[in-house]
Each structure stands twice: as structure tokens, then as C-alpha cells.
Amino acid sequence: MLIALILLGQFDWTAAPGKPEVAVADTRPQCIIVSSRGCPPCVRLKARLQPIAKRADIRFQVIDIRDWNAKNPHLLVTATPELFLYRTPGQRGQRYDGAKAAQLSVDSIVAYLIGSGQRAALRYPPPQGPPAVVAHVGVGDFDGDGIDGTESDYRIHLRQHGIDPSGMSMEQMIAAHDAAHERGQPQAQPSYSVGPVRRLFGGLRRR
């Protein structure tokens, strides 16, 4: 994959920078944007590379041009944006000016930094923040009193999920019902029996 990218001219080996003076203690590959205020291409580049910024296995940095030049006099930046890629901090990497940086795909950057086998992880990044709260799932009018979600409705409906509601409070039944839907627990089909009186008329009643 990397050979193909080189042949296509996406990676410029002749413009490889030297050793950076930033974050050498962090062993992750680095993706660094040297930016400046009032630079619309910088804003667009930062927005386009957000999938990389969200990855835990790549150190993503946006550094002001003055701070960068002060710490890296051997890699002075005179126009922004400038993109630096380092597989290993403190070693040689790749450098791209704004025009070339705009041509790099996110996948090609990840392929260079950590290998093409990791590109799939970019499309499915780990969820950020606390786990999502399962929305409350209500129940309808199962007991025929014209009111949805009563205690009686929950007791009837929980049995359809195969859950015995005996001794449960209303709060416990609500939690058990939500948990059943979160697990994808199917509802049991209601069973019917022929009543002793209706049997004479061919009627059915629910058990």
C-alpha cells in the first residue's frame, strides 16, 4: 500500500523533515498541523483530519506557527498550514505544505503512520464519553382499562417477555422491561385456551 502511495506521488520522500523537538516522550505516531490565526486552509485541514484527532493510537497536535518555529529552528515554517507526520517521534518523517496536505486522504495518513491494516479502525472509532443511556420503553394498555402503562399493564406485558413480575414494584417492573428490550428479548406469543362456556359457541379466551 505504501509503495503504491509513493508511486502516486502522495508521499514526498524528498521533503522529509528531521527530528521534531515536540512530544518525544510520547511513543505514539504523530500527526502535527502547524497553524496560524486567520488561516482558512488551516481550519479546513483541521476539520478534515478530525477522524485522526479522535484516534487514541495517534497523537494529534495543532501547534501555532510561532511556537513551532521557536522549538524547531531547523524546520522553520514560513506559510501555513504545514503538516508533519512521524511514525516514531524523534525520527525522520514526512512534511507537506498546505496544497499537498489538502490532497492527502485520511486513510493514506493512517496507512503511513500505523499501517494499512489499521485503516478499518478509523471507520469505527471507539465511542467517546459515557455509555449511552437506554431510553425508557413504555407499554400500552394491556389490561383494557383505557390507560397505558399502569401497574397491571406492566405485569401482563412482562409475562409476555417471559418475566415473572410477582413481588416487583412499579420501578422494578419498568427497569426489567427496559432491560428486556435492551437485550432484544422477544415477546412470547400470547397463548389461548377454550373456556368452558365459550367452548359451546366455539369461542376463545386468553389464558
Secondary structure by P-SEA (a helix, b strand, c coil): caaaaaaaccccccccccccccccccccbbbbbbcccccaaaaaaaaaacccccccccbbbbbcaaaaaaaccccccccccbbbbbcccccbbbbbcaaaaaaccaaaaaaaaccccaaaaaaccccccccccccbbbbcccccccccccaaaaaaaaaaaccccccccaaaaaaaaaaaaaaccccccbbbbbccccccccccccc
